[in-house]
Amino acid sequence: MNIATPLARHVLETLRAIPNYPKPGIIFQDITPVLRDGRLLHAVVEAMAEPFRELDVTHVVGIEARGFILGGAVATGLGAGFVPARKPGKLPWERVAESYDLEYGTDALEAHRDSLPTPARVLIVDDVLATGGTARAAGQLVRGLGAEIVGWSFLLEIVGLGGLEKLIGATTHIVARR
């Protein structure tokens, strides 16, 4: 049973659903209305960080692009370093990559080869968990760099797409579900 918290309800009321973007049949979850509300953004970042405060997180990996916004704030709140997981060709130095499938195609994530020192304890952050392909690729990227995944934290899960089942071996925290 999923009982929505007051924060989850506020997030769901504030998000903007945009049909047929970026492709027909996709309902894009626009988080910019959440980001522009300073109090709500603060509450969201606190909620995304809270379950991981006592787990010795050394680094937060934020998934491009909205995961950069949330992940950077979560990293600051945890006193951890921040590592961007970027789309191909966006990083200037030696990098490693992990490919994945999307609801509407394929893509890849890259990180600098030296972005996670050993031993790193990593929290992966993104805005939306849908099919789980992007988050799973971020996890494979982190593990490939020799780091331990402490958990995943998301603003929103799109229920029924199977994303949560693809994230195994660490704590997953989700602020709101739709």
CORJO-V367988 format. One record per pair of residues at least 4 apart in sequence whose C-alpha atoms are under 6 Angstrom apart, sorted by the first residue. I is the first residue (numbers start at 1). J is the second residue. If there is no record, write none. Layout:
I & J
I & J
//
This chain:
4 & 8
8 & 175
8 & 176
15 & 30
15 & 31
16 & 29
16 & 30
17 & 28
17 & 29
18 & 27
18 & 28
19 & 27
20 & 24
20 & 25
20 & 26
20 & 27
21 & 26
21 & 28
35 & 41
37 & 41
45 & 74
46 & 50
48 & 153
49 & 74
57 & 121
57 & 122
58 & 80
58 & 120
58 & 121
59 & 80
59 & 81
59 & 82
59 & 122
60 & 75
60 & 82
60 & 122
60 & 123
60 & 124
61 & 82
61 & 83
61 & 84
61 & 124
62 & 67
62 & 68
62 & 71
62 & 84
62 & 85
62 & 125
63 & 67
63 & 85
63 & 126
64 & 68
64 & 85
64 & 86
66 & 127
67 & 71
67 & 125
67 & 126
67 & 127
68 & 72
71 & 75
71 & 125
75 & 79
75 & 80
75 & 82
85 & 109
85 & 110
85 & 111
86 & 109
86 & 110
87 & 109
94 & 112
94 & 113
95 & 111
95 & 112
95 & 113
96 & 110
96 & 111
96 & 113
97 & 109
97 & 110
98 & 108
98 & 109
98 & 137
98 & 141
99 & 107
99 & 108
100 & 106
100 & 107
100 & 108
100 & 133
100 & 137
101 & 105
101 & 106
101 & 133
102 & 106
120 & 147
121 & 148
121 & 149
121 & 150
122 & 149
122 & 150
123 & 150
123 & 151
123 & 152
124 & 152
125 & 152
125 & 153
125 & 154
126 & 154
127 & 154
127 & 155
128 & 154
128 & 156
128 & 157
129 & 157
130 & 158
130 & 161
130 & 163
131 & 161
131 & 162
131 & 163
132 & 136
132 & 163
132 & 166
140 & 144
142 & 147
143 & 147
150 & 170
151 & 170
151 & 171
151 & 172
152 & 172
153 & 172
153 & 173
153 & 174
154 & 174
155 & 174
155 & 175
156 & 176
156 & 177
157 & 177
158 & 178
159 & 178
//
